[in-house]
Structures are given as structure tokens and as C-alpha cells.
Amino acid sequence: MGRMGDVRARIPVVAGLAYIERLARRPSGFQVTLVPEPDNRFFPQAIAVVAGGEKLGYVAPEVSLRYFEPIAAAAGVITCAARRSAPIDRETSGVELFLDFSGMPDPA
């Protein structure tokens, strides 16, 4: 998954604890769909992370700020690889899921 050293290969998904039961049913690696939520009342640049029709969390806000417009403007559905975090990641950061944006164009 992703190029070694490319921080875009480890994009954290936030609010994962709210969706922990859904995430528990997922394999260690899978594809997700990125869904812009411009009407999100808490963060207008929110990008939901969805798999199998279920929301699993949101792209971290600092990343959403850069990627929201290109994803929202895309003609089709945007997907990327996702992987469940290692126990050390969960213990140190609480992050349950990482996305791989290394194949996505870097927004200007």
C-alpha cells in the first residue's frame, strides 16, 4: 500500500470509534468510497469514508481541507485503499483506519 515514506499512504480516518462496530466487520484491507458532505453542520469540507454502504468515519480535517474540492468536483465516484490500523497505532493515536491517498493527484 503506497510508496514507503509517502505520508499520503497513511491518511487517518477520524470519528472511527463512533463506527467501531461497523469497522470490526471489515477485513484488514479493503476499498472505500470518499463522499463529500458539503451540508455537514460541523465541518463543511467533510469527506465521509464509506464501505459497503456504511459510513466508517471521516477523512482527517487537515487533509479534507486540501482534498474536498477535487473530490467534490470529480465526475465519478472516488475510491481508495483502506487498511485497519495496527495495535500500536490504536494505542498511541486512537486511529482505527488509514487511507492510502498516494495514488490520488496532489491538489495544488
Number of C-alpha atoms within 10 A of each C-alpha: 14 15 11 9 8 11 12 19 19 19 18 24 23 21 17 20 14 12 15 14 11 16 20 11 8 14 10 13 15 13 16 22 20 22 20 24 16 14 10 12 9 7 13 14 23 24 27 23 26 17 18 11 9 14 19 26 23 22 27 17 17 9 16 19 15 14 22 22 14 15 20 18 9 9 8 8 10 15 19 16 18 26 19 20 19 13 12 10 14 13 11 8 10 16 21 25 28 23 26 22 21 19 13 13 9 11 10 6
